[in-house]
């Protein structure tokens, strides 16, 4: 991660790229008041330092036939003993192979993980939970909440204060 504080030009570059990752360097340079070559150097520095982690297209899940979004709180079984690999490692590896899981984060509190899952319909969701998630040897329990509607779509990172 970047150790140096970001200056105002870096912040403006980030803001512009978050709004439109396909902006040309000429257009970006014009917006922030630098030459295209200086802008390119700054963007490369932000990429190399990890401030800019990558670029992606925002695709509507519904357009891909993934109409149902669920958030699953997952609790792992507490395995004690001399196991070659930990339950956490086994679960983390399994999650990587499940295409329905678009994001997985570790949590504090009663549950261990939160899975963001996108599926076609309730039948697809049921197959995922019953045939994959709950059959995994590390999973003890899960609780699901379904998205009814999106009130605030994903947006760029908030500005540090």
C-alpha positions as CSV (number, residue, x, y, z in Angstrom):
1,X,0.0,0.0,0.0
2,X,1.1,3.6,-0.5
3,X,3.1,5.0,2.4
4,X,3.2,8.6,1.0
5,X,0.1,10.8,1.5
6,X,-1.8,11.6,-1.6
7,X,-1.8,15.1,-2.8
8,X,-4.7,17.0,-4.4
9,X,-3.7,16.0,-7.9
10,X,-3.5,12.3,-6.9
11,X,-7.0,12.6,-5.3
12,X,-8.4,14.2,-8.5
13,X,-6.9,11.5,-10.6
14,X,-8.4,8.8,-8.4
15,X,-11.8,10.6,-8.4
16,X,-11.8,10.8,-12.2
17,X,-10.7,7.2,-12.8
18,X,-13.3,5.9,-10.3
19,X,-16.0,7.8,-12.2
20,X,-14.7,6.6,-15.6
21,X,-11.9,4.0,-15.8
22,X,-11.8,4.3,-19.6
23,X,-10.9,8.0,-19.7
24,X,-8.0,8.8,-21.9
25,X,-4.8,10.2,-20.5
26,X,-5.3,13.3,-22.6
27,X,-8.8,13.8,-21.2
28,X,-7.6,13.0,-17.6
29,X,-4.7,15.4,-18.0
30,X,-7.0,18.2,-19.2
31,X,-9.3,17.7,-16.2
32,X,-6.5,17.9,-13.6
33,X,-4.4,20.5,-15.3
34,X,-1.2,18.5,-16.0
35,X,0.4,17.3,-19.2
36,X,-0.5,13.8,-20.5
37,X,3.0,12.6,-19.7
38,X,3.0,13.9,-16.1
39,X,-0.5,12.4,-15.7
40,X,0.7,9.0,-17.0
41,X,3.6,9.0,-14.6
42,X,1.3,9.8,-11.6
43,X,-1.2,7.1,-12.7
44,X,1.6,4.5,-13.0
45,X,2.9,5.5,-9.6
46,X,-0.6,5.1,-8.1
47,X,-0.9,1.7,-9.8
48,X,2.6,0.5,-8.7
49,X,2.1,1.6,-5.1
50,X,-1.3,-0.3,-4.9
51,X,-3.5,2.8,-4.5
52,X,-5.1,1.9,-7.8
53,X,-5.7,-1.9,-7.4
54,X,-7.1,-2.5,-10.9
55,X,-9.8,-1.6,-13.4
56,X,-13.1,-3.3,-14.0
57,X,-16.4,-3.0,-15.9
58,X,-19.5,-2.7,-13.8
59,X,-21.9,-5.3,-15.2
60,X,-25.6,-5.6,-14.3
61,X,-26.1,-9.0,-12.6
62,X,-29.6,-9.1,-13.9
63,X,-28.4,-8.8,-17.5
64,X,-26.4,-12.1,-16.9
65,X,-29.5,-13.8,-15.5
66,X,-28.5,-13.4,-11.9
67,X,-31.7,-11.9,-10.5
68,X,-31.4,-13.0,-6.9
69,X,-28.8,-11.5,-4.5
70,X,-28.2,-12.9,-1.0
71,X,-26.0,-12.2,1.9
72,X,-25.1,-15.3,3.9
73,X,-23.6,-15.1,7.4
74,X,-21.5,-18.3,7.8
75,X,-20.2,-19.9,11.0
76,X,-17.4,-22.4,10.8
77,X,-17.2,-25.5,13.0
78,X,-14.6,-25.1,15.7
79,X,-12.2,-28.0,14.9
80,X,-9.6,-28.8,17.6
81,X,-6.8,-31.2,17.0
82,X,-3.9,-32.0,14.7
83,X,-5.3,-31.3,11.3
84,X,-2.9,-30.8,8.4
85,X,-4.8,-27.7,7.2
86,X,-7.0,-25.4,9.2
87,X,-10.8,-25.1,8.7
88,X,-10.2,-21.5,7.8
89,X,-7.8,-22.5,5.0
90,X,-10.2,-25.2,3.7
91,X,-13.1,-22.8,3.7
92,X,-11.1,-20.1,2.0
93,X,-10.1,-22.5,-0.8
94,X,-13.7,-23.7,-1.3
95,X,-15.1,-20.1,-1.5
96,X,-12.6,-19.4,-4.3
97,X,-14.1,-22.2,-6.4
98,X,-17.8,-21.2,-5.9
99,X,-18.8,-19.0,-8.8
100,X,-22.0,-17.9,-7.0
101,X,-19.9,-16.1,-4.3
102,X,-18.9,-12.7,-5.6
103,X,-17.4,-11.5,-2.4
104,X,-16.4,-13.1,1.0
105,X,-15.2,-11.2,4.0
106,X,-14.1,-12.3,7.5
107,X,-16.1,-10.9,10.3
108,X,-15.9,-10.2,14.0
109,X,-18.8,-11.3,16.2
110,X,-21.1,-14.3,16.2
111,X,-20.5,-15.3,12.6
112,X,-17.1,-15.9,10.9
113,X,-17.8,-14.8,7.3
114,X,-20.2,-12.9,5.1
115,X,-20.8,-14.2,1.6
116,X,-22.2,-12.0,-1.1
117,X,-24.0,-14.4,-3.4
118,X,-25.6,-13.9,-6.8
119,X,-27.8,-16.6,-8.3
120,X,-30.5,-17.0,-11.0
121,X,-33.4,-17.9,-8.7
122,X,-34.5,-19.6,-5.5
123,X,-33.8,-23.0,-6.9
124,X,-30.2,-22.1,-7.8
125,X,-29.8,-20.6,-4.3
126,X,-31.2,-23.7,-2.7
127,X,-28.8,-25.9,-4.7
128,X,-25.9,-23.7,-3.7
129,X,-26.7,-23.8,0.0
130,X,-27.7,-27.4,0.3
131,X,-25.3,-29.0,-2.1
132,X,-22.2,-26.9,-1.7
133,X,-22.1,-24.6,1.4
134,X,-23.7,-26.8,4.0
135,X,-22.0,-29.9,2.8
136,X,-18.6,-28.3,3.3
137,X,-17.0,-30.0,6.3
138,X,-16.0,-26.7,7.9
139,X,-19.4,-25.1,7.9
140,X,-21.5,-25.3,11.0
141,X,-24.3,-22.9,10.2
142,X,-25.5,-20.1,7.9
143,X,-28.1,-17.4,8.0
144,X,-29.4,-15.7,4.9
145,X,-30.7,-12.3,4.0
146,X,-32.1,-11.6,0.6
147,X,-31.7,-8.2,-1.1
148,X,-35.1,-6.6,-1.7
149,X,-33.8,-3.5,-3.5
150,X,-30.7,-1.5,-3.8
151,X,-31.0,1.9,-2.1
152,X,-27.4,3.0,-2.8
153,X,-25.4,1.3,-5.5
154,X,-21.7,0.7,-5.1
155,X,-19.8,3.9,-5.4
156,X,-16.2,4.9,-5.4
157,X,-14.2,4.9,-2.2
158,X,-15.1,7.7,0.3
159,X,-12.6,10.4,0.7
160,X,-10.4,10.2,3.7
161,X,-10.9,13.1,6.2
